[in-house]
Amino acid sequence: MSVIETIKEQIEKNPVLLYMKGTPRFPQCGFSSRTVEALMNCGERFAFVNILENPEIRAELPKYADWPTFPQLWVNGELVGGCDIICEMATTGELAELVKQHAISPDDEASA
């Protein structure tokens, strides 16, 4: 499977997906840390990919997404944006609304 196919599969299979530096428990940059905090405040589950452990994805995703920086939040197959956009959406309440609308509930996850 090519790197682009892997990226497409990750985006399709995860309704709320964050490509980030590090992990939600141990973010490896301030932008990823702020984005994770905003997402966690939504109270819903989300998937993540640590691009520091996946150099091929780190290299190819910016080309695929036409978005040069990390983190990148994808919701329902669409790129939402990076740290600044996510933090602004969190402030207005838009992020929680979007994430709650598309997040997988634990009941759905069990049957998936």
ChimeraX commands (.cxc) that place a marker at each C-alpha (Angstrom):
marker #1 position 0.00,0.00,0.00 radius 0.5
marker #1 position 1.38,3.42,-0.92 radius 0.5
marker #1 position 1.71,6.21,1.63 radius 0.5
marker #1 position -1.09,8.17,-0.05 radius 0.5
marker #1 position -3.36,5.11,0.08 radius 0.5
marker #1 position -2.55,4.77,3.79 radius 0.5
marker #1 position -3.39,8.43,4.39 radius 0.5
marker #1 position -6.68,8.10,2.48 radius 0.5
marker #1 position -7.60,4.98,4.47 radius 0.5
marker #1 position -6.81,6.67,7.80 radius 0.5
marker #1 position -8.94,9.68,6.87 radius 0.5
marker #1 position -11.84,7.51,5.66 radius 0.5
marker #1 position -11.84,5.18,8.68 radius 0.5
marker #1 position -11.57,7.85,11.38 radius 0.5
marker #1 position -14.33,10.46,11.55 radius 0.5
marker #1 position -12.19,12.72,13.75 radius 0.5
marker #1 position -8.46,12.38,13.03 radius 0.5
marker #1 position -5.56,14.52,14.17 radius 0.5
marker #1 position -2.16,14.33,12.51 radius 0.5
marker #1 position 0.19,15.70,15.14 radius 0.5
marker #1 position 3.71,15.77,16.52 radius 0.5
marker #1 position 3.71,13.36,19.45 radius 0.5
marker #1 position 0.68,11.85,21.13 radius 0.5
marker #1 position -2.26,13.40,22.99 radius 0.5
marker #1 position -0.62,12.48,26.30 radius 0.5
marker #1 position 2.83,13.67,25.19 radius 0.5
marker #1 position 2.58,16.31,22.46 radius 0.5
marker #1 position 5.96,17.18,21.00 radius 0.5
marker #1 position 5.27,20.77,19.98 radius 0.5
marker #1 position 3.26,23.68,21.31 radius 0.5
marker #1 position 0.89,23.76,18.34 radius 0.5
marker #1 position 0.03,20.08,18.74 radius 0.5
marker #1 position -0.39,20.60,22.48 radius 0.5
marker #1 position -2.84,23.48,22.02 radius 0.5
marker #1 position -4.80,21.57,19.38 radius 0.5
marker #1 position -5.07,18.44,21.54 radius 0.5
marker #1 position -6.24,20.52,24.48 radius 0.5
marker #1 position -8.97,22.09,22.34 radius 0.5
marker #1 position -10.06,18.67,21.05 radius 0.5
marker #1 position -10.02,17.04,24.48 radius 0.5
marker #1 position -12.22,19.84,25.82 radius 0.5
marker #1 position -14.88,18.68,23.34 radius 0.5
marker #1 position -15.21,15.49,25.40 radius 0.5
marker #1 position -15.31,13.13,22.42 radius 0.5
marker #1 position -12.95,10.42,21.22 radius 0.5
marker #1 position -10.63,11.16,18.34 radius 0.5
marker #1 position -7.94,9.26,16.49 radius 0.5
marker #1 position -4.42,10.55,16.00 radius 0.5
marker #1 position -1.30,9.81,14.01 radius 0.5
marker #1 position 2.10,10.73,15.42 radius 0.5
marker #1 position 3.90,12.04,12.35 radius 0.5
marker #1 position 7.24,11.92,14.17 radius 0.5
marker #1 position 6.96,8.11,14.16 radius 0.5
marker #1 position 5.68,8.10,10.55 radius 0.5
marker #1 position 8.16,10.08,8.44 radius 0.5
marker #1 position 6.55,8.97,5.17 radius 0.5
marker #1 position 3.20,10.39,6.25 radius 0.5
marker #1 position 4.94,13.53,7.52 radius 0.5
marker #1 position 6.47,14.01,4.06 radius 0.5
marker #1 position 3.41,13.16,1.94 radius 0.5
marker #1 position 0.43,14.52,3.87 radius 0.5
marker #1 position 1.19,18.22,3.24 radius 0.5
marker #1 position 1.16,17.51,-0.52 radius 0.5
marker #1 position -2.02,15.46,-0.31 radius 0.5
marker #1 position -3.81,17.99,1.90 radius 0.5
marker #1 position -2.36,21.08,0.24 radius 0.5
marker #1 position -1.67,22.24,3.82 radius 0.5
marker #1 position 2.00,22.66,4.72 radius 0.5
marker #1 position 2.00,22.50,8.51 radius 0.5
marker #1 position 1.11,20.24,11.44 radius 0.5
marker #1 position -1.07,19.56,13.28 radius 0.5
marker #1 position -3.87,18.87,10.84 radius 0.5
marker #1 position -7.40,18.05,11.96 radius 0.5
marker #1 position -9.60,16.03,9.62 radius 0.5
marker #1 position -13.31,15.62,10.36 radius 0.5
marker #1 position -15.60,13.46,8.26 radius 0.5
marker #1 position -12.98,13.20,5.52 radius 0.5
marker #1 position -12.41,16.94,5.23 radius 0.5
marker #1 position -9.42,18.98,6.36 radius 0.5
marker #1 position -10.59,21.45,9.00 radius 0.5
marker #1 position -7.23,23.14,9.52 radius 0.5
marker #1 position -4.33,23.59,11.88 radius 0.5
marker #1 position -3.76,24.94,15.35 radius 0.5
marker #1 position -4.92,28.54,14.84 radius 0.5
marker #1 position -8.16,27.53,13.13 radius 0.5
marker #1 position -8.89,24.80,15.69 radius 0.5
marker #1 position -8.26,27.12,18.65 radius 0.5
marker #1 position -10.46,29.82,17.12 radius 0.5
marker #1 position -13.22,27.28,16.50 radius 0.5
marker #1 position -12.88,26.08,20.11 radius 0.5
marker #1 position -13.35,29.65,21.35 radius 0.5
marker #1 position -16.55,30.14,19.35 radius 0.5
marker #1 position -17.95,26.69,20.18 radius 0.5
marker #1 position -17.84,25.56,16.56 radius 0.5
marker #1 position -15.25,22.87,17.26 radius 0.5
marker #1 position -17.30,21.10,19.94 radius 0.5
marker #1 position -20.36,21.18,17.71 radius 0.5
marker #1 position -18.45,19.75,14.73 radius 0.5
marker #1 position -16.66,17.06,16.73 radius 0.5
marker #1 position -19.81,15.95,18.57 radius 0.5
marker #1 position -21.65,15.71,15.27 radius 0.5
marker #1 position -19.06,13.36,13.74 radius 0.5
marker #1 position -17.40,11.55,16.65 radius 0.5
marker #1 position -17.90,7.83,17.05 radius 0.5
marker #1 position -19.85,7.00,20.17 radius 0.5
marker #1 position -18.55,4.10,22.27 radius 0.5
marker #1 position -21.64,2.10,21.24 radius 0.5
marker #1 position -20.94,2.65,17.53 radius 0.5
marker #1 position -17.28,1.85,18.04 radius 0.5
marker #1 position -18.11,-1.52,19.61 radius 0.5
marker #1 position -20.13,-2.55,16.58 radius 0.5
marker #1 position -17.62,-1.27,14.01 radius 0.5
marker link #1:1,2 radius 0.2
marker link #1:2,3 radius 0.2
marker link #1:3,4 radius 0.2
marker link #1:4,5 radius 0.2
marker link #1:5,6 radius 0.2
marker link #1:6,7 radius 0.2
marker link #1:7,8 radius 0.2
marker link #1:8,9 radius 0.2
marker link #1:9,10 radius 0.2
marker link #1:10,11 radius 0.2
marker link #1:11,12 radius 0.2
marker link #1:12,13 radius 0.2
marker link #1:13,14 radius 0.2
marker link #1:14,15 radius 0.2
marker link #1:15,16 radius 0.2
marker link #1:16,17 radius 0.2
marker link #1:17,18 radius 0.2
marker link #1:18,19 radius 0.2
marker link #1:19,20 radius 0.2
marker link #1:20,21 radius 0.2
marker link #1:21,22 radius 0.2
marker link #1:22,23 radius 0.2
marker link #1:23,24 radius 0.2
marker link #1:24,25 radius 0.2
marker link #1:25,26 radius 0.2
marker link #1:26,27 radius 0.2
marker link #1:27,28 radius 0.2
marker link #1:28,29 radius 0.2
marker link #1:29,30 radius 0.2
marker link #1:30,31 radius 0.2
marker link #1:31,32 radius 0.2
marker link #1:32,33 radius 0.2
marker link #1:33,34 radius 0.2
marker link #1:34,35 radius 0.2
marker link #1:35,36 radius 0.2
marker link #1:36,37 radius 0.2
marker link #1:37,38 radius 0.2
marker link #1:38,39 radius 0.2
marker link #1:39,40 radius 0.2
marker link #1:40,41 radius 0.2
marker link #1:41,42 radius 0.2
marker link #1:42,43 radius 0.2
marker link #1:43,44 radius 0.2
marker link #1:44,45 radius 0.2
marker link #1:45,46 radius 0.2
marker link #1:46,47 radius 0.2
marker link #1:47,48 radius 0.2
marker link #1:48,49 radius 0.2
marker link #1:49,50 radius 0.2
marker link #1:50,51 radius 0.2
marker link #1:51,52 radius 0.2
marker link #1:52,53 radius 0.2
marker link #1:53,54 radius 0.2
marker link #1:54,55 radius 0.2
marker link #1:55,56 radius 0.2
marker link #1:56,57 radius 0.2
marker link #1:57,58 radius 0.2
marker link #1:58,59 radius 0.2
marker link #1:59,60 radius 0.2
marker link #1:60,61 radius 0.2
marker link #1:61,62 radius 0.2
marker link #1:62,63 radius 0.2
marker link #1:63,64 radius 0.2
marker link #1:64,65 radius 0.2
marker link #1:65,66 radius 0.2
marker link #1:66,67 radius 0.2
marker link #1:67,68 radius 0.2
marker link #1:68,69 radius 0.2
marker link #1:69,70 radius 0.2
marker link #1:70,71 radius 0.2
marker link #1:71,72 radius 0.2
marker link #1:72,73 radius 0.2
marker link #1:73,74 radius 0.2
marker link #1:74,75 radius 0.2
marker link #1:75,76 radius 0.2
marker link #1:76,77 radius 0.2
marker link #1:77,78 radius 0.2
marker link #1:78,79 radius 0.2
marker link #1:79,80 radius 0.2
marker link #1:80,81 radius 0.2
marker link #1:81,82 radius 0.2
marker link #1:82,83 radius 0.2
marker link #1:83,84 radius 0.2
marker link #1:84,85 radius 0.2
marker link #1:85,86 radius 0.2
marker link #1:86,87 radius 0.2
marker link #1:87,88 radius 0.2
marker link #1:88,89 radius 0.2
marker link #1:89,90 radius 0.2
marker link #1:90,91 radius 0.2
marker link #1:91,92 radius 0.2
marker link #1:92,93 radius 0.2
marker link #1:93,94 radius 0.2
marker link #1:94,95 radius 0.2
marker link #1:95,96 radius 0.2
marker link #1:96,97 radius 0.2
marker link #1:97,98 radius 0.2
marker link #1:98,99 radius 0.2
marker link #1:99,100 radius 0.2
marker link #1:100,101 radius 0.2
marker link #1:101,102 radius 0.2
marker link #1:102,103 radius 0.2
marker link #1:103,104 radius 0.2
marker link #1:104,105 radius 0.2
marker link #1:105,106 radius 0.2
marker link #1:106,107 radius 0.2
marker link #1:107,108 radius 0.2
marker link #1:108,109 radius 0.2
marker link #1:109,110 radius 0.2
marker link #1:110,111 radius 0.2
marker link #1:111,112 radius 0.2
view
